[in-house]
Amino acid sequence: MALAGNENPHNYDSFVHLVIVKRLEVIMMQKRFSQLGGLQLDKDARALVSHFSGMTQEDCWRQVCSSHPDGNNSQFGEGLRDTGFLGFWDIPDAVKLDEEASSMGKHQARVLEPEASVQVGDILTQVSQTHDVIMTLDKTISSLEMQLAAARAGKEGNQEGSPMIMKLGTEQLKERQKVFFVIGIITAFSSRKRRDSIRETWMPQGEELRKLEKEMGIVIRFVIGHSATPGGVLDRAIDAEDDQHQDFLRLNHVEGYHELSSKTQIYFSTAVTKWDADFYIKVDDDVHVNLGMVGSTLAHHRSKPRVYIGCMKSGPILAQRGVKYHEPEYWKFGEEGNKYFRHATGQLYAISKDLATYISVNRHILHRYANEDVSLGSWFIGLDVEHIDDRSLCCGTPPDCEWKAQAGNPCAASFDWNCSGICKSAERMEEVHERCGEGDGAIWHTNF
């Protein structure tokens, strides 16, 4: 039957079924694939589907028959090969197709025989192993892509971000210390008492802090920029405090409450150039943290390439001027009364290495909203990111976290929602630690 004049949707579906689907079924049922071979087959099949999806029926008919307007069957294979998407698959004639279809039916019958060598348990094991391989390859490829992008961005330099980024090059990326996760405690010049309350409770000090980095791969730093007058009294006070404790990460950033989105962005960009971590965490300086629980939580997601972990919320968009958390760009989110997209609450959240690198590479074009947690969530909206809502990262202070600890489910982080942190944290952090802490030695006995 000639093709010319019969290029209709029904014939097109028949053409795809007979030439593509049937042929693929025949080949796949006759072959056995290794794990990597199966992955390659999956890649080729997806490319083929993508090619067809991007073509209209008219385009496909035109490319198949363009060189042969008479639609002669003998020229059909050559016209189809001209489209370029059957380079690896032979075009069967009608007799051969029927023979292979019959062969496929016989092969299926043999597979279903009771004495078949492949058992159900073996199949399930192979499926599980293949899934693990796919996950590992996905993370490895994603990580390599992000490292390459970071090296390119670092080589270009950055006049606005951290000095570390300005000096970043491929060699420095290789020299980064490999760790499990980095915790950046966002703090301010006026928060000395808050910092001391953390040092006295859940954050190790001195040699213990360095041991935590070396043996457990956990880095903890207070994160702060500089004042509007660099070298002034505020900066000198932080210098003296850092000389005493050596637990600060200094940013090339001018401190200010309304600059939290920028500070968060620069923190991730700086941290990813200094440490090669699986995860990067941002936490406020009025939140209690159980390090062992945080590590155990992150360990569950270590094999995934792009994860965004926190207590996900969707709060109202506040258009009224003068109120706390006012959103000047409220009109971008639609009608009045709308809510934000899902994002992690700002008290504590964690992102994987790929996402931190993405922020570093694209920092020049990432838009910053008034609220830093909204900004972070917006940066991931169009990406293939897994949002993980973990409520252990936002427990209440006693009695809430205390009851959970007594029940054998200690919280990873605790704070008061009504204060967006622990109310009067400088005075109450010790109490929360005593009643809700996992124990000072727990971190050293936790297996990640």
N, C-alpha and C positions, 0 to 999 in steps of 0.2 A: 504494500500500500504506500503510495507516495505521501510525503509529508506536506508538500505545498498545497495550500488551501484547506488544510485540516488543523491549523494551529489554533486550537481552542483550549479553554481551561481543562476540559475533561481529558483531551489527548495529552496535555502537558502533565497532568497528574499521573497518567498511565506511563508516560515516558520516564518520569522520575522514578516511579515504582519499579518498572521493568529494568531500566538501565543502571540505576544507581542503587536503590534499596535491595533489589533482588540479588544483584551482583555482590554487594557487600555481605549479605547474609550467607551466600554460597562460600565466599572466601573465608569468612570468620569461622564458619562451622567446620571447615576443612583444616584449619590451622590450630596450633596451640601456641600460646604466647607466654614469654617470660614476663616478669613484672615491668621491666623497662620497655620490652616490646609492646606490652599492653598500653603503656603510657604513650608510646609513639603512635600507635593505632588511634588512640583517643584524640591525640593532637591532630592527626590527619583527617579524621572524621569530622572534627569540629571545624577545621578549615574548609572542608568541602561543604558542610552545611552553611557556614558563613558566606561562602561564595554564592550559593544558590539564593540565600536570603537577600543578598544585595542586588539581585537581578530581577527585573520584571519578567513576566512570561514572554512578552514581545521581544525583549532583549535576548532571552535565551533562544527562542525560535530563530531569531534573526542570525545569531552567531552560529547556530547549528547548521542552518541551511543557506547562509549567505553566499558560500562559494558554489552552491549547487541549486539554482533556482527551480530546477525541475523536480527537486526533492527525491531523486533516485535513491533507492535503498542501498545500492552498492557503494554510494558515496557518503552514506550516513556517518560511518565511523570516522572518516577523514574530517568531515565538517565538525563533528563533536570534539575531535582532538584539537581543532583550531581554537577552541575556547580556552584551552590551557589548564583545565582542572581535572583531566583524566590522565595525567602523565604517568601515574603509578598503577593505573588499573586498565586492563585490556578490555576492549569492547567486544562482547560476545555476539556471535550470530544467533539466530533464533533457535537452530537445532542444538547448538552447544549450550545455550541457556537452559533449554528444557532438560538436557542431559544432566547439567550441574544441579538443577533444582531437584531432579530425581535422586541424584547422588546425595544431596543434602538431606532428603527425607530418610534415606537408608542410614546415613551417618547419625541422624538424630535417634533412630530406632536403636542403633548399637549403643549409643550413650546411655539410653534408658534401661538397658539390660541389667539384671541384678548383679551379674558377675563383673560389671564394669570396674576398672581398676581405680578410678577416682571416687573416693567416698565423700559423703556429705561433710564430714568433719574436716577433711583435707581442703575442700572447697572453701569452707568458712575461714579456715586458717589462712589460705592464700588471699582471700578477700581482705582480711584484717591486715595482713602484711602489706598488701598493695596500698591500702588506705594510709598506712604509716609512711610508706615510701613517698606517696604523693604529698602528704603533709610536710615531710622533711624537705623534699625538693622545693615545694612552694616557699617555705620559709627561707631556704638557702638562696634561691634565686632572688627573692624580694630583698634579702639582706645585702646581697652583692650589688643589686641595682641601686639601693640607697647609699651604700658606701661609695660607689662610683660617683653618684650625684653629689655627695658631700665633699668628695675630694675635688671635684670640679668647682663647686661653689667656693670652697675654702681657698682654692688657688686664685680665684678672682679677687678675694679680699672683701672686706666690709667695713665701711667707715662709720656706720651707725651702731653696729652691734658690739659684741665683746672683742677685746684685743686678741683673745685666743683664736677667734675665727679669722682674723686678719692674717695670722701667721700659719693657719692650717694648710697643710699640704698632704700629699699621699704618704710621705714618710711618717708624719706626725700621727696620721690615722693608724698606722701600723704600731706605733709606740704607745698607744693608749692602754691604760690598765684595764684588763678584762675583769668585770665584776658581775654579780647577780643583779643587784638593783641599786639605784641612787635615790636617796630621799633628800629633796630640797625643801627646807623649812623656810617659808616666806616670812620675813620679819622686817621691822622698821627701826629707825634710830631710837624711838621712844619706848621700845619693847625690851629693855634690858632685863626687867624682872621676869617677863615671860620666858625669855631665853634661859635664865638661871633656873626657873622652875622645871623646865624640860631637862636641863643638864642634871638636875638633882633627882630625876625620876626615870624616864624611859630611854634617855640617850646616854650611852656610855661616854666616859671621859678619858683623856690622856692615852695611856698605853692600851686601855680597853677598847677605845675607839679605833686605834690603829690595828689592833688584833682582830677586831670585827671586820675590818676591810680585808686583811690578809687571809684570814682563815675562813670567813663566811662569805666574803664578796659583797658586803653591805657597806655602802658609803652614806654618811649622814653629814649634811652641811647646812648651816644657816645661810640663807641667800639674801644678799642686800647689795644695793648699788652705791651711789655716792650722792652727796648733797649738791644743791645748785651752785655752791661755791666750793669746788674740790679743794681739799686740804684744809678746810675749816675745822671748827671745833667738833662738829658732829663726826666728820670723817676720822679725825684723830682719836676720838673716843672708840670708834670701831677698830681702828688699828691697834690700840692698846688692848682691847678685849680679845682680838684675834691673836696677838702675841701671847696672851695668857692661855688661851684654850686651843688655838689652831683648829677651829671648826667652822670657818666661814668660807663661802664661795662669793667672791666679789664680782659684781657685774659692771660693765660700762653702761650705766643706766642712771638717770636722774630720778631719785626717789620722789614718790607722790602718790596719794591714794587713788587719784584718777588715772594713774599710769600702770595699774596692775596688769592689764592685758599686755602691754608692751613688756613689762617686767617678766611675766610668765613666758612670753615668747623668747626673750633673750636668755632666760634661765635654761630652757630646753636646748636652745642653740649652743649655749656655752657648755652645758653638761655633756652633750653628745660629742663634743670635740675633746673633752678631757678624759672621759671614761667610756669604755666600750661595754655598756651594760645591756642586759636583756630587757630591763624596765627602768623607766624614769618616773619618779613620784613627786608630786607637788602636794605639800601639806601646810596648813596655816599654823602659826606659833601658839594657838590656843586650843589645840586638839591633842588628846591623849592617844598614843599609838602603842600597840603590842607588836613588837618587831617580828616575833616568831609567827604570829598569826598572819601578819602581812606577807611574810615570806612563803608560808604554806599556801596562802591564797594565790599568789603569783605563780608558784610552782605548777599549779594545775593548768596554767595557760602558757607554759614556757615553750611548747612546740608550735604555737600559733604565730603566724607572721605579723598580723596587724590587729592588735587588741587595744581597747579603750575601756578601762575598768573603773568603776565607781558606783555611787548611788545615783542612779539615773532619775531625773525629774523633768517636769515640764511646767514651770511656773508662769504666772501671768506677766504680760508685757506692760510695764508701768509707764504710761504716756504723760502723766501729770508731773509738771516741773516741781522741783523742791522736795520730792519724796525720795526716800532711800531706794537705791537701785533703779532710779529713773533711767529710761532708755530713750535717748535723744533721737534715735533712728527707728522709733516705733512704727513709722509708716511703712517700713520695708516688710513688716510681718503681717500685712493684710489689715482686715477690719478691726476696729476697736473692740477690745475684749478678747482678742486672740491670745493664745499661749505660745511660748517658745517651743522649738523643736526639742526632742529629748537630748539631754546632756547631763554630764556628771556634776553633782553639786561641788562647789568650789573648795570645801573644807579639806578634801583629800581625793585625789584620783591618780591613776597610773596609766601610762601609755607604753607600748612596746618600742623597741629600738627603731623600727622602721618609721613609726609615726614621729618620733622625736627628730629623726634625720630629715623627714619630710618638712617639718617645721623649720629646721635650720636652713635647708636648701631654698625654701620658698618664702623666707621671712619678709622679703621686700614687697611681696604682693598679697600677703595674707591680711585680710581686713580685721581691724580690731574694734569690737563693740565696747560699750561702756563697762560691761561686766565681763571679767576675765573667763569665768566658766562658760558663759555664752560664746565668747570668742573662740575658745578651744573647741567647743562642740561644733561651731560653724565651719571650722577648718577641716573637719572630717566628714561633713555631710555628703559630699560628692565622691567620697573614696570607698573602696571596698574594705570597710572596717567592721570588725565584730564589736558591738557594744555589749558589755557585760555588766549587768546590774547586780551588785553584791551588797546586800544590806548589812553585812558584818562590818562594813567600812563606815557606817553612820549610826552606830548605837547611841542611845542616850546615856547621860551620866547616871550615877547611882540614883535610884535602885535598878534601873533598866539593865545596865551592863553588869551589875553585880549578880542579879538573878541569872543571867545567861552564863556567867562564869561559874556559878555554883551548879548549874545544870550540865556543866561540861562543854559549853559552847562559848568560850571567851571571845570577846569582840576584837576585831582588828583595830578599830578606832572608835573613839567616843567623844561626843560633844553635845551641847545643848542647842537644839534647833532654833529656839527663840532668841538666842544670842549669836547665832551663826558661829559658834565655838563654845568652849566651856565658859560659862558666866564667871567673871572675876577669876580667870584662869591662874593668875600669878599666885593667888591665895588657895585655890581649890585643886590645883594639879596634883599635889601630894595625896590628898584625900582620894581622888579618883584613881590614882595609881595603886594605892593600898587596897582599895575595894574591888577594882576591876582589872588590875594588872595580872599578867600571866606568870609573874615571878621573875626576879632579876636574872636567874640562871637559865630561864627557858630557852632563850635564843641560842645558847651554846649547845643545847641538846636537841635542837630541831633539825631534822634531816630534810633538806630541800631537793 
